[in-house]
Amino acid sequence: MERTKRKSKRKIIALGLCMMMLFSTGLLAHAQTTDFTLTVNSSGYQQDNLSKRTLKAGGTDYENKCYVRATNFVGTGTVYVQSIKLTDTSIHSESEIALGSASSVNVRKDKAYNKYAPSGEYYYLQGRFGASASGNTLNVVGRYTP
């Protein structure tokens, strides 16, 4: 009888520990990487130059830099992008990242932030028209990790 009580207690403790481990993994912040499509033009009007807001990683994944990878271009030229904190635009990547239509496809580029960029906060990618050899509008598709 005493033995079965100890086994039952062990099972309950083991189950409790398993549940704690399962629920605690949901509390950790994970890096989010989002797809983006930016359309920029030389006039600056009627363009779609902002990405979706994206949560910055925390914990052991934390780095004070952002990552961008262009996967496709429409047009020939350069788009400059910068990562910016949603609620405090004074926190942004040190400088812009140049995405050239030929040289940047499937190349991961990174840039450090100008000051401490806290994790667990939302950031977005903003693009601007650099130069174009093929017209006044450029479109870039890619992946962004703040």
N, CA and C atoms as a LAMMPS dump frame, in Angstrom:
ITEM: TIMESTEP
0
ITEM: NUMBER OF ATOMS
438
ITEM: BOX BOUNDS ff ff ff
-5.0000000000000000e+02 5.0000000000000000e+02
-5.0000000000000000e+02 5.0000000000000000e+02
-5.0000000000000000e+02 5.0000000000000000e+02
ITEM: ATOMS id mol type element x y z
1 1 1 N 0.819 -1.186 0
2 1 2 C 0 0 0
3 1 3 C 0.865 1.252 0
4 2 1 N 1.896 1.248 0.843
5 2 2 C 2.813 2.389 0.93
6 2 3 C 3.542 2.593 -0.391
7 3 1 N 3.874 1.48 -1.04
8 3 2 C 4.577 1.539 -2.316
9 3 3 C 3.727 2.182 -3.402
10 4 1 N 2.488 1.872 -3.478
11 4 2 C 1.605 2.445 -4.502
12 4 3 C 1.395 3.936 -4.267
13 5 1 N 1.388 4.358 -2.985
14 5 2 C 1.259 5.781 -2.689
15 5 3 C 2.492 6.528 -3.185
16 6 1 N 3.678 5.958 -2.974
17 6 2 C 4.91 6.601 -3.439
18 6 3 C 4.947 6.674 -4.964
19 7 1 N 4.499 5.613 -5.614
20 7 2 C 4.461 5.614 -7.08
21 7 3 C 3.488 6.674 -7.588
22 8 1 N 2.351 6.795 -6.925
23 8 2 C 1.365 7.799 -7.327
24 8 3 C 1.934 9.206 -7.148
25 9 1 N 2.624 9.43 -6.023
26 9 2 C 3.23 10.742 -5.778
27 9 3 C 4.284 11.05 -6.84
28 10 1 N 5.084 10.067 -7.181
29 10 2 C 6.119 10.269 -8.202
30 10 3 C 5.495 10.602 -9.553
31 11 1 N 4.411 9.914 -9.883
32 11 2 C 3.734 10.185 -11.142
33 11 3 C 3.174 11.6 -11.169
34 12 1 N 2.592 12.036 -10.079
35 12 2 C 2.03 13.385 -9.995
36 12 3 C 3.141 14.426 -10.105
37 13 1 N 4.249 14.206 -9.411
38 13 2 C 5.381 15.131 -9.478
39 13 3 C 5.951 15.177 -10.894
40 14 1 N 6.11 14.019 -11.512
41 14 2 C 6.634 13.956 -12.875
42 14 3 C 5.699 14.673 -13.855
43 15 1 N 4.407 14.456 -13.693
44 15 2 C 3.428 15.117 -14.543
45 15 3 C 3.487 16.631 -14.341
46 16 1 N 3.593 17.064 -13.085
47 16 2 C 3.696 18.494 -12.792
48 16 3 C 4.931 19.118 -13.414
49 17 1 N 6.068 18.423 -13.31
50 17 2 C 7.3 18.93 -13.91
51 17 3 C 7.188 19.013 -15.433
52 18 1 N 6.592 18.012 -16.038
53 18 2 C 6.4 18.029 -17.483
54 18 3 C 5.526 19.209 -17.913
55 19 1 N 4.466 19.45 -17.164
56 19 2 C 3.57 20.561 -17.491
57 19 3 C 4.288 21.895 -17.321
58 20 1 N 5.109 22.029 -16.274
59 20 2 C 5.86 23.268 -16.064
60 20 3 C 6.815 23.506 -17.23
61 21 1 N 7.503 22.471 -17.678
62 21 2 C 8.434 22.614 -18.792
63 21 3 C 7.688 22.976 -20.071
64 22 1 N 6.549 22.36 -20.284
65 22 2 C 5.764 22.628 -21.475
66 22 3 C 5.283 24.073 -21.504
67 23 1 N 4.754 24.568 -20.397
68 23 2 C 4.239 25.931 -20.351
69 23 3 C 5.353 26.97 -20.334
70 24 1 N 6.497 26.663 -19.747
71 24 2 C 7.582 27.648 -19.676
72 24 3 C 8.206 27.902 -21.04
73 25 1 N 8.154 26.943 -21.958
74 25 2 C 8.721 27.174 -23.289
75 25 3 C 7.916 28.222 -24.044
76 26 1 N 6.662 28.386 -23.734
77 26 2 C 5.85 29.417 -24.372
78 26 3 C 6.172 30.809 -23.885
79 27 1 N 6.857 30.934 -22.77
80 27 2 C 7.19 32.237 -22.224
81 27 3 C 8.463 32.826 -22.819
82 28 1 N 9.276 32.003 -23.452
83 28 2 C 10.515 32.493 -24.041
84 28 3 C 10.205 33.264 -25.311
85 29 1 N 10.93 34.358 -25.532
86 29 2 C 10.762 35.124 -26.77
87 29 3 C 11.601 34.482 -27.862
88 30 1 N 11.024 34.361 -29.024
89 30 2 C 11.735 33.781 -30.155
90 30 3 C 11.82 34.809 -31.267
91 31 1 N 12.879 34.739 -32.031
92 31 2 C 13.038 35.65 -33.159
93 31 3 C 11.952 35.366 -34.177
94 32 1 N 11.351 36.423 -34.629
95 32 2 C 10.403 36.277 -35.706
96 32 3 C 11.059 36.789 -36.969
97 33 1 N 10.898 36.064 -38.008
98 33 2 C 11.35 36.502 -39.314
99 33 3 C 10.11 36.606 -40.178
100 34 1 N 9.936 37.758 -40.81
101 34 2 C 8.751 37.955 -41.634
102 34 3 C 9.138 38.186 -43.08
103 35 1 N 8.218 37.839 -43.95
104 35 2 C 8.378 38.155 -45.363
105 35 3 C 8.022 39.619 -45.564
106 36 1 N 8.7 40.269 -46.485
107 36 2 C 8.34 41.647 -46.807
108 36 3 C 8.323 41.836 -48.312
109 37 1 N 7.518 42.786 -48.748
110 37 2 C 7.491 43.245 -50.131
111 37 3 C 7.483 44.762 -50.067
112 38 1 N 8.512 45.378 -50.594
113 38 2 C 8.612 46.833 -50.601
114 38 3 C 8.591 47.33 -52.037
115 39 1 N 7.802 48.354 -52.282
116 39 2 C 7.765 49.005 -53.583
117 39 3 C 8.112 50.463 -53.354
118 40 1 N 9.181 50.907 -53.948
119 40 2 C 9.637 52.29 -53.785
120 40 3 C 9.761 52.938 -55.163
121 41 1 N 9.649 54.26 -55.173
122 41 2 C 9.797 54.965 -56.447
123 41 3 C 10.558 56.268 -56.239
124 42 1 N 10.943 56.883 -57.321
125 42 2 C 11.771 58.079 -57.25
126 42 3 C 11.014 59.292 -56.715
127 43 1 N 9.691 59.322 -56.841
128 43 2 C 8.918 60.472 -56.367
129 43 3 C 8.604 60.387 -54.876
130 44 1 N 8.585 59.175 -54.307
131 44 2 C 8.249 59.001 -52.894
132 44 3 C 6.753 58.955 -52.63
133 45 1 N 5.925 59.126 -53.647
134 45 2 C 4.473 59.101 -53.492
135 45 3 C 3.915 57.778 -53.978
136 46 1 N 2.815 57.356 -53.368
137 46 2 C 2.108 56.131 -53.73
138 46 3 C 3.058 54.938 -53.802
139 47 1 N 3.81 54.768 -52.721
140 47 2 C 4.703 53.621 -52.63
141 47 3 C 4.356 52.819 -51.38
142 48 1 N 4.779 51.594 -51.35
143 48 2 C 4.558 50.706 -50.207
144 48 3 C 5.933 50.376 -49.646
145 49 1 N 6.432 51.238 -48.751
146 49 2 C 7.822 51.112 -48.321
147 49 3 C 8.003 50.659 -46.878
148 50 1 N 6.958 50.093 -46.255
149 50 2 C 7.057 49.615 -44.878
150 50 3 C 6.712 48.132 -44.798
151 51 1 N 7.48 47.391 -43.986
152 51 2 C 7.177 45.97 -43.768
153 51 3 C 6.175 45.824 -42.637
154 52 1 N 5.742 44.58 -42.395
155 52 2 C 4.91 44.279 -41.227
156 52 3 C 5.748 44.462 -39.974
157 53 1 N 5.096 44.811 -38.871
158 53 2 C 5.833 44.884 -37.604
159 53 3 C 6.24 43.473 -37.205
160 54 1 N 7.421 43.366 -36.595
161 54 2 C 7.998 42.068 -36.277
162 54 3 C 8.609 42.119 -34.885
163 55 1 N 8.396 41.08 -34.087
164 55 2 C 8.903 41.011 -32.721
165 55 3 C 10.384 40.668 -32.714
166 56 1 N 11.161 41.417 -31.93
167 56 2 C 12.6 41.17 -31.811
168 56 3 C 12.841 40.074 -30.777
169 57 1 N 13.772 39.18 -31.09
170 57 2 C 14.092 38.04 -30.222
171 57 3 C 14.695 38.492 -28.905
172 58 1 N 14.536 37.632 -27.928
173 58 2 C 15.138 37.874 -26.62
174 58 3 C 15.85 36.624 -26.144
175 59 1 N 16.252 36.628 -24.895
176 59 2 C 16.906 35.46 -24.319
177 59 3 C 18.243 35.197 -24.966
178 60 1 N 18.554 33.942 -25.189
179 60 2 C 19.853 33.573 -25.755
180 60 3 C 19.938 33.916 -27.233
181 61 1 N 18.8 34.204 -27.89
182 61 2 C 18.8 34.572 -29.309
183 61 3 C 19.105 36.048 -29.525
184 62 1 N 19.183 36.842 -28.461
185 62 2 C 19.299 38.285 -28.594
186 62 3 C 20.622 38.715 -29.229
187 63 1 N 20.529 39.563 -30.221
188 63 2 C 21.669 40.256 -30.811
189 63 3 C 21.209 41.679 -31.077
190 64 1 N 22.081 42.626 -30.921
191 64 2 C 21.726 44.027 -31.143
192 64 3 C 21.938 44.395 -32.613
193 65 1 N 21.365 43.577 -33.505
194 65 2 C 21.444 43.844 -34.932
195 65 3 C 20.229 43.265 -35.628
196 66 1 N 20.024 43.699 -36.864
197 66 2 C 18.91 43.203 -37.674
198 66 3 C 19.478 42.491 -38.9
199 67 1 N 18.639 41.666 -39.529
200 67 2 C 19.042 40.888 -40.694
201 67 3 C 18.017 41.063 -41.813
202 68 1 N 18.524 41.171 -43.034
203 68 2 C 17.663 41.316 -44.206
204 68 3 C 18.218 40.427 -45.322
205 69 1 N 17.315 39.745 -46.006
206 69 2 C 17.714 38.933 -47.166
207 69 3 C 16.702 39.195 -48.284
208 70 1 N 17.168 39.776 -49.384
209 70 2 C 16.319 39.983 -50.555
210 70 3 C 16.238 38.662 -51.307
211 71 1 N 15.034 38.273 -51.698
212 71 2 C 14.871 37.024 -52.446
213 71 3 C 14.44 37.262 -53.888
214 72 1 N 13.957 38.459 -54.19
215 72 2 C 13.523 38.752 -55.557
216 72 3 C 13.488 40.265 -55.782
217 73 1 N 13.801 40.677 -56.994
218 73 2 C 13.727 42.085 -57.403
219 73 3 C 12.919 42.206 -58.674
220 74 1 N 12.194 43.303 -58.789
221 74 2 C 11.58 43.682 -60.052
222 74 3 C 12.15 45.061 -60.355
223 75 1 N 12.891 45.155 -61.427
224 75 2 C 13.599 46.386 -61.778
225 75 3 C 15.08 46.197 -61.503
226 76 1 N 15.854 47.142 -61.97
227 76 2 C 17.295 47.101 -61.762
228 76 3 C 17.694 48.361 -61.027
229 77 1 N 18.314 48.197 -59.876
230 77 2 C 18.718 49.361 -59.099
231 77 3 C 19.003 49.007 -57.663
232 78 1 N 18.863 49.994 -56.778
233 78 2 C 19.176 49.825 -55.369
234 78 3 C 18.043 50.361 -54.5
235 79 1 N 17.682 49.563 -53.5
236 79 2 C 16.722 49.971 -52.476
237 79 3 C 17.49 50.008 -51.162
238 80 1 N 17.348 51.1 -50.412
239 80 2 C 17.985 51.217 -49.102
240 80 3 C 16.938 50.952 -48.033
241 81 1 N 17.26 50.078 -47.069
242 81 2 C 16.317 49.736 -45.998
243 81 3 C 16.946 49.998 -44.64
244 82 1 N 16.07 50.246 -43.663
245 82 2 C 16.519 50.483 -42.297
246 82 3 C 15.499 49.886 -41.336
247 83 1 N 15.992 49.215 -40.281
248 83 2 C 15.13 48.648 -39.246
249 83 3 C 14.873 49.724 -38.196
250 84 1 N 13.601 49.894 -37.803
251 84 2 C 13.206 50.967 -36.887
252 84 3 C 12.281 50.394 -35.816
253 85 1 N 12.478 50.821 -34.552
254 85 2 C 11.598 50.391 -33.461
255 85 3 C 10.247 51.075 -33.62
256 86 1 N 9.175 50.312 -33.492
257 86 2 C 7.824 50.817 -33.729
258 86 3 C 7.448 51.958 -32.791
259 87 1 N 7.758 51.826 -31.495
260 87 2 C 7.308 52.827 -30.522
261 87 3 C 8.351 53.89 -30.183
262 88 1 N 9.545 53.805 -30.762
263 88 2 C 10.594 54.796 -30.512
264 88 3 C 11.508 54.846 -31.721
265 89 1 N 11.203 55.734 -32.657
266 89 2 C 11.935 55.779 -33.919
267 89 3 C 13.376 56.276 -33.776
268 90 1 N 13.767 56.695 -32.561
269 90 2 C 15.171 57.065 -32.36
270 90 3 C 16.056 55.824 -32.281
271 91 1 N 15.442 54.645 -32.114
272 91 2 C 16.176 53.38 -32.12
273 91 3 C 16.01 52.761 -33.501
274 92 1 N 17.112 52.66 -34.223
275 92 2 C 17.089 52.143 -35.588
276 92 3 C 18.454 51.573 -35.938
277 93 1 N 18.526 50.887 -37.056
278 93 2 C 19.826 50.367 -37.485
279 93 3 C 20.764 51.548 -37.724
280 94 1 N 22.06 51.321 -37.444
281 94 2 C 23.06 52.402 -37.523
282 94 3 C 22.99 53.173 -38.828
283 95 1 N 22.875 52.445 -39.879
284 95 2 C 22.771 53.056 -41.203
285 95 3 C 21.887 52.154 -42.051
286 96 1 N 21.626 52.603 -43.261
287 96 2 C 20.777 51.831 -44.154
288 96 3 C 21.556 50.648 -44.745
289 97 1 N 20.808 49.635 -45.108
290 97 2 C 21.378 48.471 -45.786
291 97 3 C 21.021 48.602 -47.258
292 98 1 N 22.023 48.561 -48.11
293 98 2 C 21.803 48.668 -49.552
294 98 3 C 21.476 47.297 -50.122
295 99 1 N 20.333 47.219 -50.79
296 99 2 C 19.932 45.995 -51.475
297 99 3 C 19.978 46.28 -52.966
298 100 1 N 21.001 45.801 -53.625
299 100 2 C 21.143 45.968 -55.064
300 100 3 C 20.479 44.818 -55.781
301 101 1 N 19.822 45.09 -56.873
302 101 2 C 19.014 44.078 -57.552
303 101 3 C 19.802 42.838 -57.946
304 102 1 N 21.023 42.98 -58.381
305 102 2 C 21.787 41.806 -58.801
306 102 3 C 22.644 41.25 -57.674
307 103 1 N 23.272 42.118 -56.9
308 103 2 C 24.261 41.674 -55.906
309 103 3 C 23.666 41.212 -54.588
310 104 1 N 22.396 41.487 -54.326
311 104 2 C 21.83 41.2 -53.007
312 104 3 C 20.869 40.025 -52.955
313 105 1 N 20.525 39.447 -54.062
314 105 2 C 19.543 38.361 -54.057
315 105 3 C 20.129 37.158 -53.325
316 106 1 N 19.387 36.702 -52.31
317 106 2 C 19.753 35.557 -51.463
318 106 3 C 21.057 35.743 -50.683
319 107 1 N 21.396 36.986 -50.399
320 107 2 C 22.555 37.298 -49.572
321 107 3 C 22.044 37.919 -48.274
322 108 1 N 22.38 37.291 -47.142
323 108 2 C 21.951 37.84 -45.854
324 108 3 C 22.853 39.011 -45.491
325 109 1 N 22.217 40.14 -45.169
326 109 2 C 22.955 41.329 -44.752
327 109 3 C 22.487 41.701 -43.359
328 110 1 N 23.408 42.234 -42.553
329 110 2 C 23.023 42.638 -41.197
330 110 3 C 23.598 44.007 -40.89
331 111 1 N 23.007 44.643 -39.884
332 111 2 C 23.455 45.951 -39.442
333 111 3 C 23.151 46.072 -37.961
334 112 1 N 24.102 46.598 -37.196
335 112 2 C 23.898 46.823 -35.764
336 112 3 C 22.949 48.005 -35.569
337 113 1 N 22.312 48.051 -34.403
338 113 2 C 21.449 49.177 -34.061
339 113 3 C 22.288 50.334 -33.531
340 114 1 N 21.77 51.552 -33.646
341 114 2 C 22.502 52.745 -33.224
342 114 3 C 22.641 52.845 -31.707
343 115 1 N 21.777 52.183 -30.972
344 115 2 C 21.864 52.069 -29.515
345 115 3 C 21.137 50.796 -29.12
346 116 1 N 21.037 50.547 -27.835
347 116 2 C 20.412 49.301 -27.361
348 116 3 C 18.99 49.193 -27.904
349 117 1 N 18.724 48.112 -28.605
350 117 2 C 17.401 47.823 -29.164
351 117 3 C 16.788 46.699 -28.343
352 118 1 N 15.858 47.014 -27.442
353 118 2 C 15.334 45.994 -26.539
354 118 3 C 14.586 44.876 -27.26
355 119 1 N 14.734 43.675 -26.722
356 119 2 C 14.005 42.529 -27.267
357 119 3 C 12.572 42.557 -26.743
358 120 1 N 11.742 41.738 -27.344
359 120 2 C 10.341 41.673 -26.93
360 120 3 C 9.54 42.878 -27.391
361 121 1 N 10.103 43.68 -28.26
362 121 2 C 9.443 44.871 -28.802
363 121 3 C 9.282 44.695 -30.313
364 122 1 N 8.402 45.498 -30.9
365 122 2 C 8.154 45.407 -32.336
366 122 3 C 9.01 46.4 -33.117
367 123 1 N 9.481 45.929 -34.273
368 123 2 C 10.284 46.725 -35.191
369 123 3 C 9.709 46.556 -36.592
370 124 1 N 10.043 47.464 -37.486
371 124 2 C 9.619 47.334 -38.875
372 124 3 C 10.757 47.763 -39.788
373 125 1 N 10.66 47.411 -41.042
374 125 2 C 11.656 47.724 -42.047
375 125 3 C 11.097 48.82 -42.94
376 126 1 N 11.878 49.875 -43.134
377 126 2 C 11.461 50.963 -44.006
378 126 3 C 12.442 51.06 -45.171
379 127 1 N 11.911 51.159 -46.378
380 127 2 C 12.753 51.232 -47.564
381 127 3 C 12.63 52.562 -48.265
382 128 1 N 13.671 52.896 -49.02
383 128 2 C 13.625 54.096 -49.852
384 128 3 C 14.313 53.816 -51.182
385 129 1 N 13.902 54.549 -52.175
386 129 2 C 14.452 54.437 -53.526
387 129 3 C 15.883 54.954 -53.514
388 130 1 N 16.8 54.17 -54.08
389 130 2 C 18.194 54.602 -54.173
390 130 3 C 18.507 55.108 -55.563
391 131 1 N 18.523 54.217 -56.49
392 131 2 C 18.793 54.555 -57.883
393 131 3 C 18.275 53.413 -58.746
394 132 1 N 17.972 53.732 -59.979
395 132 2 C 17.466 52.694 -60.863
396 132 3 C 17.98 52.907 -62.271
397 133 1 N 18.36 51.815 -62.889
398 133 2 C 18.789 51.864 -64.28
399 133 3 C 17.646 51.489 -65.215
400 134 1 N 16.514 51.075 -64.632
401 134 2 C 15.44 50.561 -65.489
402 134 3 C 14.106 51.282 -65.313
403 135 1 N 14.058 52.391 -64.606
404 135 2 C 12.791 53.098 -64.438
405 135 3 C 12.721 53.808 -63.102
406 136 1 N 11.521 54.25 -62.761
407 136 2 C 11.326 55.036 -61.548
408 136 3 C 10.762 54.248 -60.383
409 137 1 N 10.543 52.939 -60.547
410 137 2 C 9.974 52.117 -59.483
411 137 3 C 10.774 50.824 -59.34
412 138 1 N 11.012 50.449 -58.081
413 138 2 C 11.688 49.189 -57.778
414 138 3 C 10.847 48.415 -56.783
415 139 1 N 10.854 47.103 -56.92
416 139 2 C 10.132 46.225 -56.002
417 139 3 C 11.108 45.163 -55.502
418 140 1 N 11.157 45.008 -54.169
419 140 2 C 12.033 43.991 -53.589
420 140 3 C 11.202 43.133 -52.641
421 141 1 N 11.415 41.829 -52.7
422 141 2 C 10.764 40.85 -51.839
423 141 3 C 11.848 40.162 -51.045
424 142 1 N 11.591 39.883 -49.761
425 142 2 C 12.614 39.224 -48.977
426 142 3 C 12.158 38.814 -47.59
427 143 1 N 13.14 38.599 -46.706
428 143 2 C 12.91 38.168 -45.319
429 143 3 C 13.603 39.155 -44.394
430 144 1 N 12.963 39.455 -43.244
431 144 2 C 13.449 40.449 -42.302
432 144 3 C 13.383 39.913 -40.883
433 145 1 N 14.494 40.031 -40.143
434 145 2 C 14.553 39.681 -38.725
435 145 3 C 15.104 40.879 -37.969
436 146 1 N 14.297 41.485 -37.098
437 146 2 C 14.801 42.676 -36.379
438 146 3 C 15.877 42.335 -35.346
